[in-house]
Each structure stands twice: as C-alpha cells, then as structure tokens.
C-alpha cells in the first residue's frame, strides 16, 4: 500500500498545554481511518494541523511523500486535502447549489449536482443554505468537500445532528467516497466507527494510545479504560 499522509513527531502546544504531543501517524491511500478519543484528547487540533488551519509547534507533515508542513490551508486544498470545517463554513444566504459551486470554484453551478446527489441533498439544491436543518448543513459541508475531488477528505464529527436513517445513508456515502479518495474520520459514534473504519487511531491527552483494526481496538484494555468506559 502507498502511504498518502504521514506525520512525524507532530506536536502543538497552547501555552503549557500539550494538545498534540509527538504524534507519528500514517494513513494509506484508499483507507477509511477513524480517529477517536475522549473529549480533550486533541483530535480536532490534530486534524487542524493536518489541514493547515493551525501551525505545529514541532514536527513534520508529509502528503504524497512531500513536506507540506509550511503550506497554508488553501495550498493544501489545492494538493488534495479537504477538511470540512476548514473549507466549508457554509454561506447561509446562498442556495445549497451555490454553496457547492463556490467550493468547487465553478460558479456556473453544474459542478454542484453530483456532490449533492451523493449526499442526498439534490432535491434541496435551490433551498437557502441557512434554512437547512443542522444535520443537513453538515451534509452540505461534506458535499462542498466532495466538490473539490479531494485525495484526502477529513470529516470532523460529520454525523452530529443526523437521524438514524441519515446515518445509515452516510455509511453508504463514505464507502462510495472511499472508492476514489482516502477518508479520515473524527467521530464519537462508536458503532459507526466500528462499521466503517479499516483502522482506528485512539488519541488520549494528545498522544496515540492505540492503533489497529476495529477488532483490535474493541479488545484493547487501555482503550476500554480511557474511552469506552469499561475496564
């Protein structure tokens, strides 16, 4: 397998707080990788470092074997890294289709139809984005990420606010996306993570506590004690 994303000794300090501490992490091309951990584990800080939202205190980020540590977020988007929160705070006064077209840098709007169909929002293309339910706004963010045709799609808590039926559709969506992109998923919904992820990385207090298949993680006593509430 080809390594798409790698971090080496990646760290981020906020004053005396070590939000991310010396993380060595590799994601292979084509996999669905989940990052889980308790609140305050450093998950969002970690993916913000990968996407370029914030700069690391130490360490290196490699994408397709090239050092991208010093690149700003927009340059990482151009290289194929799409982060839903980074690129998609929605334009509340524009239509759903216009939001996706803007994300794709194709104002004509034709580029919006396929991503909206994939997330199940095609029938709401003309609706003003700010009037969507919260869960549908999250799906719109995913569509905006897909419009960039990313090599790596980072989804930060994408199922928050979705109904059970919408979560079932989301699982199908991620499996479809994974046919031609790599997915990095930060998610609290453990049944979804166990069903979707090829491999899971567990963060705790800014460090990697464990890494492995869903079966490995489910059986890991340290993970059970730190996160799954048992042991």
C-alpha positions in Angstrom: 0.0 0.0 0.0 1.0 3.6 -0.6 1.3 6.0 2.3 -0.8 9.1 1.5 -0.4 11.1 4.7 2.3 10.9 7.4 3.1 12.9 10.5 6.5 12.7 12.2 6.8 14.0 15.8 3.9 16.3 15.3 3.2 18.5 18.3 1.1 21.5 19.2 1.4 23.4 22.5 -1.0 26.1 23.7 0.9 27.8 26.4 1.6 25.0 28.9 -1.0 22.6 27.4 0.3 19.9 25.1 -2.7 19.5 22.9 -0.8 17.2 20.5 2.4 15.5 21.6 5.0 13.8 19.3 2.4 12.0 17.1 3.8 9.6 14.5 0.9 8.7 12.2 0.5 7.2 8.7 -2.6 6.8 6.5 -2.5 4.6 3.5 -4.1 5.6 0.2 -7.7 4.3 -0.1 -8.4 3.5 3.5 -11.0 4.8 5.9 -9.2 5.8 9.0 -11.0 6.8 12.2 -9.5 9.0 14.9 -11.3 8.6 18.2 -10.7 9.6 21.8 -12.3 11.3 24.8 -13.2 15.0 24.8 -9.9 17.0 25.1 -7.9 14.2 23.5 -6.6 16.5 20.8 -8.5 15.1 17.8 -9.6 18.4 16.3 -6.3 20.1 17.0 -4.6 17.1 15.2 -6.7 17.4 12.1 -6.4 21.2 12.1 -2.6 20.7 11.9 -3.0 18.3 9.0 -5.3 20.7 7.1 -3.2 23.8 7.8 -5.7 25.6 10.0 -3.0 25.9 12.7 0.8 25.6 12.6 2.6 22.9 14.6 5.0 23.7 17.5 7.2 20.8 16.3 7.3 18.0 13.8 6.5 17.4 10.1 3.6 16.6 7.9 4.1 14.7 4.6 1.5 14.4 1.9 2.2 12.1 -1.0 5.8 11.9 0.3 6.3 15.7 0.1 6.7 18.0 3.1 3.6 20.3 3.4 4.3 21.5 7.0 4.8 25.1 6.0 2.0 25.3 3.4 -1.2 27.4 4.2 -4.6 25.7 4.2 -5.6 26.9 0.7 -2.4 25.4 -0.7 -3.1 22.1 0.9 -6.6 22.1 -0.5 -5.0 22.5 -4.0 -2.9 19.5 -3.3 -6.0 17.4 -2.4 -6.6 17.8 1.3 -10.2 18.8 2.1 -11.3 19.4 5.6 -15.0 20.0 6.1 -14.6 22.6 8.8 -11.7 24.4 7.1 -13.1 24.9 3.7 -16.8 24.9 4.2 -18.3 27.2 6.7 -21.5 27.5 4.7 -22.7 30.7 3.0 -26.1 30.9 4.8 -27.6 33.4 2.4 -26.8 31.4 -0.7 -28.6 28.4 -2.1 -27.4 24.9 -1.4 -26.2 24.5 -5.0 -24.4 27.9 -5.0 -22.5 26.8 -1.9 -21.2 23.7 -3.6 -20.4 25.6 -6.8 -18.4 28.2 -4.9 -16.4 25.4 -3.1 -15.6 23.9 -6.5 -14.6 27.3 -7.8 -17.1 26.8 -10.7 -19.8 29.5 -10.2 -21.8 28.2 -13.1 -23.3 25.6 -10.8 -23.1 22.5 -12.9 -20.4 21.1 -10.6 -22.8 21.1 -7.7 -25.2 18.4 -8.9 -23.2 15.3 -8.4 -21.9 16.0 -4.9 -25.4 17.0 -3.8 -26.8 13.7 -5.3 -24.1 11.8 -3.4 -25.1 13.3 0.0 -28.8 13.1 -0.7 -29.4 16.9 -1.0 -30.1 17.2 -4.7 -33.8 17.9 -4.0 -32.8 20.8 -1.8 -30.4 22.4 -4.4 -32.5 25.6 -4.6 -33.1 26.0 -0.8 -31.3 28.7 1.0 -28.5 27.0 3.0 -29.1 28.8 6.2 -32.6 27.4 6.4 -31.4 23.8 6.3 -31.7 21.7 9.5 -28.3 21.4 11.3 -27.8 17.8 10.1 -28.4 18.8 6.5 -26.0 21.7 6.9 -23.4 19.1 7.9 -24.2 17.0 4.8 -23.8 20.2 2.7 -20.3 20.7 4.2 -19.5 17.1 3.0 -20.8 17.9 -0.5 -18.7 21.0 -0.6 -15.7 18.9 0.3 -16.5 16.3 -2.4 -16.8 19.1 -5.0 -13.1 19.6 -4.6 -12.5 16.0 -5.7 -10.0 15.5 -2.8 -7.4 12.8 -2.4 -7.9 13.1 1.4 -11.3 14.0 2.8 -11.2 14.9 6.5 -14.6 14.7 8.2 -14.8 16.1 11.7 -17.9 14.8 13.6 -20.0 14.6 10.3 -22.9 12.7 11.8 -23.7 15.2 14.5 -27.4 16.1 14.2 -28.2 13.3 11.7 -31.1 11.0 12.2 -30.6 7.2 12.3 -31.7 6.9 8.7 -29.4 9.7 7.6 -26.5 8.0 9.4 -27.3 4.7 7.5 -27.1 6.7 4.3 -23.9 8.4 5.5 -22.2 5.0 5.9 -23.1 4.2 2.3 -21.8 7.6 1.2 -18.4 7.1 2.9 -18.0 3.7 1.4 -18.7 5.2 -2.0 -16.3 8.1 -1.4 -13.6 5.6 -0.4 -13.6 4.1 -3.9 -11.6 7.1 -5.2 -10.5 9.0 -2.1 -9.0 8.4 1.3 -11.2 9.3 4.3 -10.0 10.5 7.7 -13.0 10.4 10.1 -13.2 12.0 13.5 -16.3 10.7 15.1 -17.9 9.9 18.5 -20.5 7.5 17.1 -18.7 4.2 18.0 -21.0 1.8 16.2 -20.5 3.8 13.0 -16.7 3.9 13.6 -16.6 0.1 14.1 -18.6 -0.5 11.0 -16.8 2.0 8.7 -13.1 2.2 9.6 -10.4 -0.1 8.2 -8.2 1.1 11.0 -8.7 3.2 14.1 -6.3 5.5 15.9 -7.1 6.3 19.5 -5.8 9.7 20.9 -5.6 10.3 24.6 -4.2 13.5 26.1 -2.6 14.4 22.7 -0.8 11.1 22.2 -1.6 7.9 20.4 -2.9 5.4 22.9 -3.6 2.6 20.5 -3.9 1.8 16.8 -5.4 -1.1 14.9 -8.4 -2.7 13.3 -11.8 -2.3 14.9 -11.4 -5.7 16.4 -8.0 -4.8 17.9 -9.4 -1.6 19.4 -12.5 -3.2 20.8 -10.3 -5.7 22.6 -7.7 -3.2 23.9 -7.9 -2.9 27.7 -6.2 0.5 27.7 -8.8 1.9 25.2 -11.6 0.4 27.2 -10.4 2.1 30.4 -9.7 5.5 28.7 -12.5 5.8 26.3 -15.1 3.0 26.1 -15.9 3.3 29.8 -15.1 -0.2 30.8 -12.1 -2.0 32.4 
